[in-house]
Every structure is written in C-alpha cells, then in structure tokens.
Amino acid sequence: MKGGCMKVAHLAEAIILQSIEDLWDEDHRQGCIEFFTGEDFRTCAALAGISTSDQIKMLKMFSGLMRGAGKSVTAKKKTDFGYVAPFSELRRELAGSR
C-alpha cells in the first residue's frame, strides 16, 4: 500500500504544480483561483504532505496574481513579489521547502 500512497502524493503535487502554472494563463486563471481559495487545494496539499504553514506561504506567493486576476500577466512583468517566478524555479523552491 505504501507505493499507492506515494502515487497519490505525486498526483496531488502534480495537480498543485499544474494549477500554479495555469495561474499565468488568462483562460485558466479563474479556475485556478477557485482551486487555491477552496477546499480542493487544502485536500491536495494534505495528500501531497504540504504542511499548513507551507500552504499559507504558497498562497501568499500567489496573492498578488490572484488579486490582479483581471489584469494581463504578460503585460505586467512585476508582481507584489518583484517578479513573476518561472515555473521551474518555483518547483525547485517548493521541493526544497519540505
């Protein structure tokens, strides 16, 4: 059963990472905002083994982008965090926080 738990954790992590990437896509942004602000994110994060404090850190990282949902990300190069992090850099940062 241990292997099955790992597969669920990896799937949950993949869902979160895809949602992070889709925040930068105007066609998917609203659905991602709903994901991150709802129970689905907390469920996936728990399955992926992400602590509550790390969940809060992640949400704070995206808060500027989620607040500016009506604005084009490509037209706005800077966020409240000073830059838009490339997806691969964000993945490394999240992986290192565990």
C-alpha positions as CSV (number, residue, x, y, z in Angstrom):
1,M,0.0,0.0,0.0
2,K,3.0,2.3,0.6
3,G,3.5,2.6,-3.2
4,G,-0.1,3.6,-3.7
5,C,0.2,6.4,-1.1
6,M,3.3,7.7,-2.9
7,K,1.4,7.7,-6.2
8,V,-1.5,9.7,-4.6
9,A,1.0,12.2,-3.1
10,H,2.7,12.6,-6.5
11,L,-0.6,13.1,-8.3
12,A,-1.8,15.7,-5.7
13,E,1.6,17.5,-6.1
14,A,1.2,17.4,-9.9
15,I,-2.3,19.0,-9.6
16,I,-1.0,21.8,-7.5
17,L,2.0,22.4,-9.7
18,Q,-0.2,22.5,-12.8
19,S,-2.6,24.9,-11.1
20,I,0.4,27.1,-10.3
21,E,1.5,27.1,-13.9
22,D,-2.1,27.8,-15.1
23,L,-2.3,30.9,-13.0
24,W,-0.2,32.6,-15.7
25,D,-2.8,31.6,-18.4
26,E,-5.7,34.0,-18.6
27,D,-8.0,31.3,-19.9
28,H,-7.4,29.1,-16.8
29,R,-6.7,31.7,-14.1
30,Q,-10.2,32.0,-12.6
31,G,-10.5,28.2,-12.2
32,C,-7.1,28.2,-10.5
33,I,-8.1,31.0,-8.2
34,E,-11.2,28.9,-7.3
35,F,-8.9,25.9,-6.7
36,F,-6.5,27.7,-4.4
37,T,-9.2,29.5,-2.4
38,G,-11.3,26.4,-1.9
39,E,-11.2,23.1,-0.2
40,D,-9.6,21.3,-3.2
41,F,-6.2,23.0,-2.7
42,R,-6.2,22.1,1.0
43,T,-7.1,18.5,0.2
44,C,-4.4,18.1,-2.5
45,A,-1.8,19.8,-0.3
46,A,-2.6,17.5,2.6
47,L,-2.3,14.5,0.3
48,A,1.0,15.8,-1.0
49,G,2.3,16.2,2.5
50,I,2.4,20.0,2.4
51,S,2.1,21.5,5.9
52,T,-0.5,24.1,6.7
53,S,2.3,26.8,7.2
54,D,3.7,25.9,3.8
55,Q,0.2,26.1,2.3
56,I,-0.1,29.6,3.7
57,K,3.3,30.6,2.3
58,M,2.3,29.3,-1.2
59,L,-1.0,31.2,-1.1
60,K,0.8,34.4,-0.1
61,M,3.2,34.0,-3.0
62,F,0.3,34.0,-5.4
63,S,-1.9,36.5,-3.7
64,G,-0.8,39.4,-5.9
65,L,-1.5,37.5,-9.0
66,M,-4.9,36.3,-7.7
67,R,-5.9,39.8,-6.7
68,G,-5.0,41.1,-10.1
69,A,-7.0,38.4,-11.9
70,G,-8.5,40.9,-14.4
71,K,-5.0,42.1,-15.5
72,S,-2.8,40.6,-18.1
73,V,0.2,38.9,-16.5
74,T,2.2,39.2,-19.7
75,A,1.6,43.0,-19.8
76,K,2.5,43.3,-16.2
77,K,6.1,42.0,-15.7
78,K,6.2,42.7,-12.0
79,T,4.0,41.4,-9.2
80,D,3.9,42.3,-5.5
81,F,6.9,40.0,-5.2
82,G,9.1,41.9,-7.6
83,Y,8.9,39.4,-10.5
84,V,7.0,36.6,-12.0
85,A,8.9,33.4,-11.0
86,P,9.5,30.9,-13.8
87,F,7.6,27.6,-13.2
88,S,10.8,25.6,-12.9
89,E,12.3,27.9,-10.3
90,L,9.1,27.7,-8.3
91,R,9.1,23.9,-8.5
92,R,12.6,23.8,-7.1
93,E,11.7,26.3,-4.3
94,L,8.7,24.2,-3.3
95,A,10.6,20.9,-3.4
96,G,13.3,22.4,-1.2
97,S,10.9,23.6,1.4
98,R,9.9,20.0,2.5
